[in-house]
């Protein structure tokens, strides 16, 4: 899990970025590949799995519940125990910094006759879990969480599952793929039909992968335009061979780096471009970014392409709120692009960013202001005045010290920003990057050399 000691790192202005690279496997797909493979009957093989701390936390938790998971070379083998076959863990499940692991595994346990206690690091222990607790409790799970002074349910928490659980029809009150996936995981071992009504489309990896594993799942659109996902429980999942594509959220940092460093021209190979995840690239193109998708193909039901990015003069835009679910993890790096663009970029509808690994709106605003960026922080977004392509000044100090807030995406965003400063910047702790993008700093250095 994430170390308690800080690892500062300095990022300085860079020459042009060039070359062909690949990024680690998609984090969302990696979590789900492990979990669904654990619930299949027989042996599944996964290649391209993200070996970051978040995904490894999921693997360790599954092992603690009786699932055998081996690795040889690039291939991971999961010996599935079947839906309903999980065993009682003997110790608390340490989720490190991974909200995805926590919420998905809460759903998994909710319909099994076992119980588990979830713990996490300081950052994860501040993240609210109420939105997952509510539907899982309606299905019969007994969930006890620590209550904060502002009445938020947080880790540590315990989940005692029920078997059989009660099938649920649930309308998602907020756009959340994690809540949707938690309910689907609970529904797998629940007799009858579990139905989720999704007014706003979120990433659909769970639905796509469940179909591949042989689950009885349908996705329809109702009269009001909402997606209706219906899953028939007591499923029997068939083992699969899964190839995980590169993570578009990880690729986003390198894409923006190429856009803002003059003379850059890079290709990021084998990146997932699922439409529910590709919002950032659409917005960057609207800002004038030279981004093209080459060698389009489908791998394991997921669209994949090589992304070609060249340095571009960006122009600020008004980012529509309805695109947020398809790029919710990419807003920190979009804010960096906006800081270098010409004109004003306005974002709104981003309340979700305040309950991520950190308060991402506040952390990004504070760091960008240290770099001399003019901005206004609103309750649900930032308004950023771009530099017009000029290097960021470093504000009142020659060399800014940026706080990552124990947040991997904040750390990577400011690492990229450092390439477009006059004198560089130092991030107080780059260690959180290991949760999602091992080797990030080395890859950035390789592109600049």
NORKANOR-V50983 format. One line per field, one symbol per residue. ss: DSSP state (A for helix, B for strand, O for the rest). phi: phi as a letter, one per 20 degrees, with the letter a starting at -180 (. if undefined). psi: psi as a letter, one per 40 degrees, with the letter a starting at -180 (. if undefined). Layout:
ss: ???
phi: ???
psi: ???
//
This chain:
ss: OOOOOOOOBBBOOOOOOBBBBBOOBOAAAAAAAAAAAAABBBBBBBBOOOOOAAAAAAAAAAAAOOOBBBBBOOBBBBBBBOOOOOOOOOOOBBOOOOAAAAAAAAAAAAOOOOBBBBBOOOOAAAOOOAAAAAAAAAOOOBBBBBBOOOOOBBBBBBBBOOOOOOOOBBBOOOOOAAAAAAAAAAAAOOOOBBBBBBOOOOOOAAAAAAAAOOOOBBBBBOOOOOBBBBBBOOOOBBOOBBBOOBOAAAAAAAAAAAAAOOOOBBBBBBBBOOOOOOAAAAAAAAOOOBBBBBBBBBBOOBBBBBBBBBOOOOBOOBOOAAAAAAOAAAAAAAAAAAAAOBOBBBOOOOAAAAAOOOOAAAAAAAAAAAOOOBBBBBOOBBBBBOOOOOOBOOOOOOOBBBOOOOOAAAAAAAAAAAOOBOOOBBBOOOAAAAAOOOOAAAAAAAAAO
phi: .fffeecfbdcdgcfgebpdccdgffffffgfffffffefdpddccdmffdeffffffffffffdneecdccmeedddefdngnefdffecfeeeldeffgffffgfffgddeccbddcafffffeefdgfefgffffeofdcdcfdefdmeecffbccdfcbeeefcdceffcfbfffgffffffffddfndeccddfdfcgdffffffffenfeccccdefeneedddceelfceefcdcdeffeffffgffffgffeegnfbccdeldfcggfcdggffffffeofeccdclgbdclndfcbeddccgbeecfceffffeggebfeefgffffgffefendddcbmdggfecegbffffffffffffeneebcedfcrcddefemnfgfenmfdfcfddeemlcfffffffffggfddfcnbdefbeggfffcbgngfffffffee
psi: ihieiigiihhiiiaihiihiiiiihddddddddddddeigahihhiehhfidddddddddddefehhhihhbehhhhgieiheeiihidiihhebehddddddddddddeifiiihhiaadddeehhedddddddddeeihhhihhidffihiiiiihhiihiihiihhhhdihhddddddddddddfhiahhhhhgdhhihfddddddddeeighihihadeeihhhhhhafihihiihhhhiihddddddddddddehheihihhifhhfhdeeeddddddddeehghihifhihhfehhiihhhhihihihiihhhdeeddefdeedddddddddeihahhhiiffddeefadigdddddddddddeehhihhidfiihhhiefeiiidebeidhihhheffhddddddddddddfideiihhdhedededdghedddddddde.
//
